[in-house]
């Protein structure tokens, strides 16, 4: 029986083992509890609150938009805010990714991309045997059934396996634990890309419709990323075998890594469909999007039936699109993406100083999307046993010191492997980074002291 620590009320919380302190206010990078305690939001919730909390400009805008028009259904109407947000997001996505299908979050964006990929081949060819999606271990793409089917974390999927599609998985560009014995990130990246081609051939190119990957990995293995050659090879392989490349930027997109979209770090390769969500609205409203290339859009909407067989009630919501457009406008005006690049470089350098502790096995990141992996033995990379709950202890000690990391596990073998994600708001200052690092350092030291 689970420990009953959650508040006793009518909320179906995610776990009964957590006590859920109550937050009463957010301001900038800080959250404030009902007891007055201040927390630096070192993970932006889950890489969501990218411009911080309590933005008065957005609150004022939302009031006005709500009074003007809050809801229409996209099957019948269009609104200026929907069109403006699509235009703004298209200006942020690379290449010819210009056709925006709005949804309410990241899992829905991935589901949309999967359906879009399948319909693309049906519309283009009249019929198609292509239906499989190749994804990767140590990758997370969402909790709806389609998104969970392409997720590569066995611990999160086990309960639901009988009702999931058993899509093929290949190794991640996870250099720290790469299965090939590679000595450099470049070598790991090449091997990981070659694994895609091998799997396409194993499954049969006539059966494979898409490959999905995060450019910088989020909660499944936070902060890992490849050398630029990886996505250049992916683009070439997908073209060779007539496979669509889906770029999952639900966490990494919209400025978090120091670029408008994280794929821009990797040599100019352009995906066929890009998924994004969290940083689009920075938590001020639920929204996400699947952005299609000209090739995909034209096959369905111009040269094909002209109708995408998919939809959600809140897809293209005029209130949410208006708020998201205002958020992106503020990010541009205040140069927050540049700040993410500058402060991200400083943050990563400070995190690397934590290698002084015997349990810090790997530090990695891009911009303000960083991760730390904890190990029992640095030489062998042996993970801690799950019952030791290292990620939980570090989280507790961080909270005591007023910072909020994002804990995760399973990176070593799907079950074992402790890590935390550090993804503070992209508005963070150098002084606030120092506050974060000071508290994190002390929390890790406390765990090390207890393990002696």
N, C-alpha and C positions, 0 to 999 in steps of 0.2 A: 504494500500500500504506500502511495506517495506521501511525502511530508506535506502537511497542509499549511503552507506558509503564506499563500496568497490571501488578499483581503476577502472577507466574507461579504459578498454582495452578489448582484445578478450578472456580473461580467464573466464570460467564459474566457479566462486568461489562457495564455499559451502553455503555462506550466504551473502546477500547484507548489512546486519546490522553491519558487522565488517569492520574495516578500513585497515587491512592487512599491517602492517609496512613491509618494504622491508629489507630482510637480505642479506648482501653482503659477509659474511665470517663466518665460524665456526672454532673454535680452542678449543680442549679439551671439557670442560663442558660449554663453552661459545659460544653464538651467537653474531654477531655484525651487527647492523643496518646501513643503508646508512648514517645516521646522526652521526655515531660514537658511538652510545649508546651500551653498553655491557649488555647482558642478560645471567644470569645463567639458563641453560636449565633444570629446575627443574622437567620436565616430560619426557625428552628425546624425545620430539615430541609427541609420544603416546606410551611410553615405547619401543622405537625403537632404538634410537641413544645410545645404551648401552655402547659403548666404546668411546663415545664422537665424536667430529667433527674434520675434517681435518687431518685424519691419513695418513701421507705421505707414510708409508709402503704399505698400501692398495692401494693408488693411483698409486704407481709405479708398484705394482703387476698387477692391472687392465689394465694398458697400455700394458704391455707385453702380457697378456693373450688375450687382444683384437686384438693385432697384429698377434698372433698365430692362434687362432680360437675363434670366438665370438658366432657363432650360428651353431647348428645342430639340427635336429628334432629327438626326442627320439624314434619315431616309426621306425626309420631306422638305427640310429647310436648310438654308445657309445663313450665317450671321457674320458680320464684319470681323468679330474677334476670332472666329474659326479660321477665316482666310488669312488674317494677319499673322496668327500664330504659325500656320503652315508655312507661310512665306519666310518668317523669321527662322524657323527650324531648318528649312531647306537651305537657307544661307549659311547655316552652321555645319551642315553635313557636306562631306567632300564629294567631288566629282559630280555625277548626274543623279545623285540620290535626292530627288526633288519632289517626290510624291508621298505625302504624309497621311497615314491612316491613324487617327487618334483613338486611343483606348484609355483605360483608367489606371494602368499600372504596368509594371515590368513583366509579370507572368502573362498578362493579356497580350503584351507586345510580342512576346516570344510565340505564344499560341497563334497570333495573327500571322507572323512571319512563316510559321510552318504551313498554315493553310494557304497562304499566298504562294509559297513555293510549289505545293502540290497543284494548285489551280493553274499556275503558270505553265506547267508541262501539259496538263490536260488541254488548256486553251491553245497552246502552240501546236500540239501534235494531234489533237482530236481524241486520243486516248494515250495512256502512258503506263508503263510498268514501274516507273520511278515513284518510290514512296519512302524509302529508308532515309534516315538522317544520321549521319556520323557525328558523334560528339566526343567529349573527352572525360577521362577520369579527372578528379580534382577540379571539376567545373560545376557551377550552379547556375541554373537558368530559370528557376521559378517553381512554384508549388502547385499549379494547376496540372492536370494529368499529362497533357502534352509536354509542358515545360519540365515536369518532373521526369518524364521519360527520357529526355536528353540530358538530364542532370547526372553527373558522375560522382555522387557521394553515396556509397552503399548504405551507410547508417541512416540517412534521411529517407531512403526509398524502401527499405526492407518490408515495412508493414504494408505498403501499397503495391509491391511488385506484381501480384496476380492481376491487377487491373491496369498495369502500365504496358506500353509498347516497349518491347525489349530491343531498343535500338543499339547498334554496335558502338563500342567505345574504343578510343585509342589513347596512348599516353599523352599527357600534358607537356608543355614546354617548361617543366618543373625542374630546373637545373639542379637544385639542391638534392633532389632525390631522383635524378634521371636514371632510367633503367639500362642505359647503354654504357655507363661508365665514362661519360664524356667529361673532359677536363675544362671545357670553356662553354660559355653560354651560346656562342656561335655554333659549336658542334652539336649541342643539345637541340638548338633550334632547327638545324638541318635534319637531324634524325627524327624529330617530332613531325616535321613536314613530310618526310619520306614515309612515315607511318600512315599518314593520310592516304597517300597514293597506294600503298600496300593494301589498306583496308578497302578502298574503292574496288580494287581488283579482286579482292577476296569475296566481297559482297556481289560483285558484278556491276559495272557502270550502268547497265540498263535498269538496275534496281535502286540506285542511289540518287536521291533528288537534291540533298543539301548537306552541307557541313556547317556546324555552328561552333563559334568560339568567342570567348571574351578576349579583347586585346590586352588588357591588364586585369588579372583575375581578382575577384572580390572575395566574398565571405568563405568560399571553399578552400582557398589557398592564397590569402590576401597579399597583394603586391607583386606576385610573380608576373613576368612578362618575357617575351622572346627578344632575340636580336631582330633587326628589320628584315633580314633575309627570310624569316619564317613566313610572314604574310605575303611577301613577293612570290615565294614558292607556292603557297596556298592558292593564290590567284591563278598562277600558271597551271597547277594541277586541276583546279576546278574547271577552268576553261577546256583543258585537254579532254576531260571525261564528261563534259556537259553537266556539271554539278553546280548548284547555286551556293554561294558563300553568304551565310548569315552572320553578321557582326553584332554580338550582344554587348551593347554599351549601356545597359540599364544602370549599372553602378559607375562605370568608368567615364561615361559621356558627359557632355555639357559642362566642360571646364575643369573637372576634378583633377585631371592629370597635367594641367598646364597647357592643354590644347582644347579647342572647342569640342573635338571628338578624339578619343584616345588613339584611334587607328592612324591618325595623322603622324604619330611618332615613328611609324614603321614603313617608311620608304615609298609612300604614294600609292600603294595598292588599294583599289576601291572595291568594297563588297557589293553584292547584289541587293541585299536588304540590310538595313541597320535598325536595331531595336534600342530605344532609349526610354527613360522614365524619370527616375528619382531627381536628378539635377535639373530637369526641365522646369519644374515648379518649386523645387527646393522645399517640398513639404507643405507649401501653402495651399495646395489643392491636390487631390489624386488625379494623376494624368500619366500617360505613356504614349508611345507611338512606334509604329513600324514604318520605316521610310524606304520606299521602293525606288529602284533605278528606272531609267527610261525603258530598258529592255523588259523588265518585269511588268511595269505599268502598261506599256503598249500592248504586250501579248494578251493581257486580260481585258483592258478597258478600251483599247483602240482597235486592234486587229481581231480581238476575240469577241466574247459575248457582251462585253461592256458592263458586266455586273459581277462584283466580288461576293461570293456566297458566304458572308460572314457579317456579324454585327453585334453591338452591345448597346444597351439603353443609353449609357453615358458616353458613348464614343462620339467625339466631337462636341462635347458639352460647351456651350458658349461662355459660361462662367469660368470653367477650368481653363479653357484655351486662352481666355482673356488674362487670367492671372498668370499663366505660364509665359505668355508673351511679355507681360510687364516684368516678370522675374528676369527673363533673358535680356530685356532692355536695360535693367539695372546692372546686371553682370557686365554687359558691354560698357555702359557708361562709367562704371566705377573701376574698370580694368581689373576685375577680380580674377580673371583667368591668368593674367600676368602675375598677380599676387600668388596664385596657386603654384606657378612654376618657381618663383623666387623662394617662397616660404617652404615649398616642398623640398627643394634642394637643401635648405638649412635643416629642416626636420629630419631628412634621411641621414644627414651627416651626424646629427645629435643622436639618432637612434643607433647608429653604428657604434657609438661609444659604449653602448650596452653590451657589446661583445665581451666586456670585462667580466660579465657574470657567467658562471659555468653552465647555466641552463639556456642561455641564448644561443640557439643553433644557427639561425639564419635571419637576416634583416634584408628586406627588399622593398622596392616601391618605385613609383613614377609619379611625380608631382605630389599632391596631397592624398595619394592612395598607397598607403604603406602597410606592411605586415611584419610581425615578429613571430618566429616559430621557436618553440621551447622543446628541449631534448634532455633526456637523462644523461646522455654521453655524447659530447661533441665529436669525438673521434669516430665512433660507430654510427652516430645519428640515431641511436636507439631512442624511441619515444617513451614517455612516461605511460604507465598503465592508467586507463581511464578512471579507475576508482580513486586515484590520487587527486584528480580534479585540479590540475595545475592552472588551467585557464580560468576556472571558477575562483580559485584563491587569489590570483592576480587581479581579477575583476573586483572582488570584494575589497582588496587592499587599495586598489585605485579609487574606488568609490569613497572609502574612508578618507582618502586624501583629496577628494574633490575633483576627480576626472573620470570620464566615462569611456572606456574602450569597448570594442565589439568582440566578444570571445567566440571562438569556434574550435571545431575538432575534426578528426578523421583524415587529416592531411597525409599521415604516414601510410595507413593501410585501409582507409575507409571508416575505421572505428577509432583507432589510436592516433594521437598526434594533436598537440595543443598549440593554438596560435591565437593571436589577437590582431584585429584590424584597427589601424589608426588612420582615420579619415576625417579630420576636423573640418569645420566650415572653411571654404576657400577665402573667406574674409579675414582669417586669423592673422594676427600680428606676430612679429618676432618675439615680443615680450610674452605673448600668450603661448607661443610654442615653448618658451623656456619654462613657463608654469607647468605645462603638460609634461615636459621631459623630467622636471624635478620630481613630480609626483610619481610618474611611472618608474623612474629609477629607484625610488624608495620602496615602491610596492614589490618590484622584482627582488630587491635586496632582502626584503622581509621573507619572501618565499625561499630564497636561497639559505637564509639563516635557519629556517625551520627544517630544511632538508638535511642539514648537517648531522 
